Amino acid sequence: MKKNRTGLLLFLCLLLLACFPLTAAAEAPDLGVYTLDPVPLSGLEGAPAVPLRCGPTAQFAACGSEIALSSPFLFFGQADCWAMVAAGSADAPGPVGWIEAAACDLPAEPELLFEDAVPVTVMEDTFLTLEPLSDDPPRFAEVAEGTQPVVLAVFGDWAYVQLETGGAPVRAFLPLSSFL
């Protein structure tokens, strides 16, 4: 009888130890992708308001909002001739999107490198947002369980992903918890 209890106790301990690394990995994911790090800019004198797109070409969906570049904004960097920006400041950011870099005089660096994209599968119904730092991020689009976006970058508790929605490619933020 003692032998069975000892074996059962040993089995339970091994099972607990086997589960521990999985829990630790979920808390600190290392997807091996680029980490977004925005630079606050105070605004560009005389710069126009320009529409935001959900990616760095005209083929990406429109975000449905504009950014006033004469006001403070966050600058994430450039990819080709497009710049990734967000209205507002780090304390009060607005939607993140893309503008044609020629629309204003932005720094050439940092260059956004999304070369190490990682395909994932969404494990639960969730949503995309363009405002990952908002206290209550508005939903840009719904994402169904089983969807397979490509993770381009990590930004806090969010993955910056690319997928297709409504017939157009979109880059937006998805909660990391939806696929880890």
VENJOKA-V356935 format. One record per pair of residues at least 12 apart in sequence whose ideal C-beta (glycine too) atoms are under 7 Angstrom apart, sorted by sequence separation. I is the first residue (numbers start at 1). GAP is how many residues later the second one is. D is the distance in whole Angstrom. If there is no record, write none. Layout:
i=I gap=GAP d=D
i=I gap=GAP d=D
This chain:
i=73 gap=12 d=5
i=74 gap=12 d=4
i=84 gap=12 d=7
i=85 gap=12 d=7
i=127 gap=12 d=4
i=128 gap=12 d=5
i=149 gap=12 d=4
i=150 gap=12 d=5
i=52 gap=13 d=6
i=73 gap=13 d=6
i=128 gap=13 d=5
i=149 gap=13 d=6
i=160 gap=13 d=6
i=161 gap=13 d=5
i=52 gap=14 d=7
i=73 gap=14 d=5
i=84 gap=14 d=6
i=85 gap=14 d=6
i=127 gap=14 d=7
i=149 gap=14 d=4
i=159 gap=14 d=7
i=51 gap=15 d=5
i=52 gap=15 d=6
i=73 gap=15 d=7
i=83 gap=15 d=7
i=127 gap=15 d=6
i=128 gap=15 d=6
i=158 gap=15 d=4
i=159 gap=15 d=5
i=50 gap=16 d=6
i=72 gap=16 d=7
i=74 gap=16 d=7
i=82 gap=16 d=5
i=83 gap=16 d=6
i=127 gap=16 d=6
i=147 gap=16 d=6
i=158 gap=16 d=7
i=49 gap=17 d=5
i=50 gap=17 d=6
i=72 gap=17 d=5
i=82 gap=17 d=7
i=126 gap=17 d=5
i=158 gap=17 d=6
i=159 gap=17 d=5
i=49 gap=18 d=7
i=67 gap=18 d=6
i=82 gap=18 d=6
i=83 gap=18 d=4
i=155 gap=18 d=7
i=157 gap=18 d=7
i=158 gap=18 d=6
i=49 gap=19 d=5
i=50 gap=19 d=7
i=68 gap=19 d=7
i=74 gap=19 d=6
i=81 gap=19 d=6
i=82 gap=19 d=6
i=125 gap=19 d=6
i=152 gap=19 d=7
i=157 gap=19 d=5
i=67 gap=20 d=5
i=81 gap=20 d=5
i=125 gap=20 d=5
i=48 gap=21 d=7
i=81 gap=21 d=6
i=122 gap=21 d=6
i=124 gap=21 d=5
i=47 gap=22 d=4
i=123 gap=22 d=6
i=47 gap=23 d=5
i=56 gap=23 d=5
i=78 gap=23 d=6
i=83 gap=23 d=5
i=122 gap=23 d=6
i=132 gap=23 d=6
i=46 gap=24 d=7
i=56 gap=24 d=6
i=122 gap=24 d=7
i=132 gap=24 d=7
i=141 gap=24 d=5
i=44 gap=25 d=5
i=45 gap=25 d=7
i=121 gap=25 d=7
i=122 gap=25 d=5
i=149 gap=25 d=6
i=43 gap=26 d=7
i=44 gap=26 d=6
i=56 gap=26 d=4
i=132 gap=26 d=4
i=43 gap=27 d=5
i=121 gap=27 d=5
i=122 gap=27 d=7
i=43 gap=28 d=5
i=78 gap=28 d=7
i=84 gap=28 d=6
i=120 gap=28 d=7
i=43 gap=29 d=5
i=119 gap=29 d=6
i=120 gap=29 d=6
i=141 gap=29 d=7
i=42 gap=30 d=6
i=43 gap=30 d=7
i=65 gap=30 d=5
i=78 gap=30 d=6
i=41 gap=31 d=7
i=75 gap=31 d=6
i=119 gap=31 d=5
i=120 gap=31 d=6
i=143 gap=31 d=6
i=40 gap=32 d=7
i=41 gap=32 d=6
i=63 gap=32 d=6
i=67 gap=32 d=7
i=118 gap=32 d=7
i=140 gap=32 d=5
i=77 gap=33 d=4
i=78 gap=33 d=6
i=79 gap=33 d=4
i=97 gap=33 d=6
i=117 gap=33 d=5
i=118 gap=33 d=5
i=40 gap=34 d=6
i=41 gap=34 d=5
i=63 gap=34 d=4
i=77 gap=34 d=6
i=78 gap=34 d=6
i=96 gap=34 d=5
i=117 gap=34 d=6
i=69 gap=35 d=5
i=77 gap=35 d=4
i=95 gap=35 d=4
i=117 gap=35 d=5
i=38 gap=36 d=4
i=39 gap=36 d=5
i=76 gap=36 d=7
i=95 gap=36 d=5
i=38 gap=37 d=6
i=94 gap=37 d=7
i=38 gap=38 d=5
i=93 gap=38 d=7
i=114 gap=38 d=4
i=114 gap=39 d=6
i=36 gap=40 d=6
i=93 gap=40 d=5
i=132 gap=41 d=4
i=56 gap=42 d=5
i=128 gap=42 d=7
i=130 gap=42 d=6
i=52 gap=43 d=6
i=54 gap=43 d=6
i=55 gap=43 d=6
i=129 gap=43 d=6
i=130 gap=43 d=7
i=53 gap=44 d=6
i=128 gap=44 d=4
i=129 gap=44 d=5
i=52 gap=45 d=3
i=53 gap=45 d=5
i=128 gap=45 d=6
i=52 gap=46 d=7
i=128 gap=46 d=6
i=52 gap=47 d=6
i=38 gap=48 d=7
i=126 gap=48 d=6
i=40 gap=49 d=6
i=50 gap=49 d=5
i=126 gap=49 d=6
i=40 gap=50 d=6
i=38 gap=52 d=7
i=126 gap=52 d=4
i=50 gap=53 d=5
i=124 gap=54 d=6
i=48 gap=55 d=7
i=123 gap=55 d=6
i=122 gap=56 d=5
i=123 gap=56 d=6
i=47 gap=57 d=5
i=122 gap=57 d=5
i=121 gap=58 d=6
i=120 gap=59 d=4
i=44 gap=60 d=5
i=44 gap=61 d=6
i=63 gap=67 d=6
i=34 gap=79 d=6
i=34 gap=80 d=6
i=34 gap=82 d=7
i=33 gap=83 d=5
i=32 gap=84 d=6
i=33 gap=84 d=7
i=33 gap=85 d=6
i=32 gap=86 d=7
i=31 gap=87 d=5
i=61 gap=105 d=7
i=61 gap=107 d=4
i=60 gap=108 d=6
i=59 gap=109 d=7
i=60 gap=109 d=5
i=61 gap=109 d=5
i=59 gap=110 d=6
i=60 gap=110 d=7
i=60 gap=111 d=7
i=55 gap=114 d=6
i=55 gap=115 d=7
i=54 gap=116 d=4
i=55 gap=116 d=4
i=36 gap=117 d=5
i=54 gap=117 d=6
i=33 gap=118 d=6
i=34 gap=118 d=7
i=35 gap=118 d=6
i=54 gap=118 d=6
i=33 gap=119 d=6
i=34 gap=119 d=4
i=35 gap=119 d=5
i=36 gap=119 d=4
i=31 gap=120 d=6
i=33 gap=120 d=6
i=33 gap=121 d=6
i=31 gap=123 d=6
i=36 gap=124 d=6
i=29 gap=147 d=6
i=29 gap=151 d=6
i=26 gap=154 d=5
